[in-house]
Amino acid sequence: MPVVRKRSKKLEQPDRHPLLDGAIAHFLHSRVSTYDDEKYLRPYKRNLVDVLCSKEALHGALDAANALFLNLEKRGHRVILAPSDAQYSRMRLSHREGEKKVSDEDYRYGGHGGPAKPTLVFIDTVAIGLTVFEVSEHVEVRYVGGESKYIRVGSPEERKAPRRPHDWTTQQWLVSGRLGVHAYAPYNAIRWERYWRENKPGELLSMFAAIAKELEAQAPTIVTLLEKEAREADERRRKWEIERREMERKEAERKRIEREAQREKEIAGTISNWRLARDVREYVEEIYSLVNGANLELTEGGDAERELKWALAYADRVDPLTPWRKDIEKVKVEAAGKPCPDCWKIHDAESVGPHDEPAVDVPGQNKPQPRDGVMSDDDDKRDHRT
């Protein structure tokens, strides 16, 4: 969290601030914005001091930025490009005079056209972003058809330009030659900004002392805003944690209800299949009773016998007790040292540890007795499973 402390000792200053050394060459190596007719320079070099202006105002804008930076450093404040190991963001610039709302469409310089890093002044540990820019104004212009350009109405160039039948006048944003300074908090969490604009070219130089004092006075305000945002962020995280836990509780309850409903559905299907298997077996038994009661026999291999055998096999397939019977039988034969009905091998039921738990009694069945008073691990596991 930034804090405000006493300014450091003043140091010897150069005539040119380091951020401005060689900057003019990079600004001259630029694309020119063609949106409307403002023609702001957009340098190819991205790690560059934050200055927005036209080619005509370039020297004046760089001189103003130099004077502002030196004035701030004379007061003990460091002016640098944002360091790479910290996250600072450049606030969008409203460079148009009198514009009430800056749309995303008109934020082009603040977006991809701006520098890669904001220019910062540190009031002790509080960072404040700085942009020196040329003010754009909404003025009446005449479209000169022969030259396919807009010229400010009343300017010497407009008075000299020949009038043609297809010329017309309209309103356009044009650079004014007047400069301004935009100061802002380069922290995404808060919004704080100030503007200073010239009414006449050259007035900005006389504003630097007032700008420096305003920045020094507003540094504690930025700290307060950051502290407030940190508290609000903690409160939002706390509320979100409560909401997240409540959502997890509701989701767990929903899944429990779904599992319970699924279990009820499954048990209903299991009981239905069990009754079906029982009824099929009773049906087959009743047929055999009828045939035997009449002193008759079913033809071996005949249709009736095949149908009844299929019915019994079907009953075994749908009967939910079939896996239980198989497991119980497997445990019994293993405990008796008989071949396993699945693999026809005799499983060793004698090698067990001293602490093996006894097998679980199966309802309706006699508990299998281990040979020589012990049960194997497999016996123990199968007994528990059954």
GINOR-V681102 format. One record per helix or strand. SS is the DSSP state (~ for helix, > for strand). FROM is the first residue (numbers start at 1). LEN is the number of residues. Records with the same first field share a line. If there is no record, write none. Layout:
BEGIN
SS: FROM-LEN ; FROM-LEN
END
This chain:
BEGIN
~: 18-3 ; 23-6 ; 58-17 ; 104-3 ; 156-5 ; 203-91 ; 303-16 ; 322-14 ; 371-3 ; 377-9
>: 30-3 ; 41-3 ; 51-2 ; 78-4 ; 96-1 ; 119-5 ; 126-19 ; 149-4 ; 168-17 ; 193-5
END
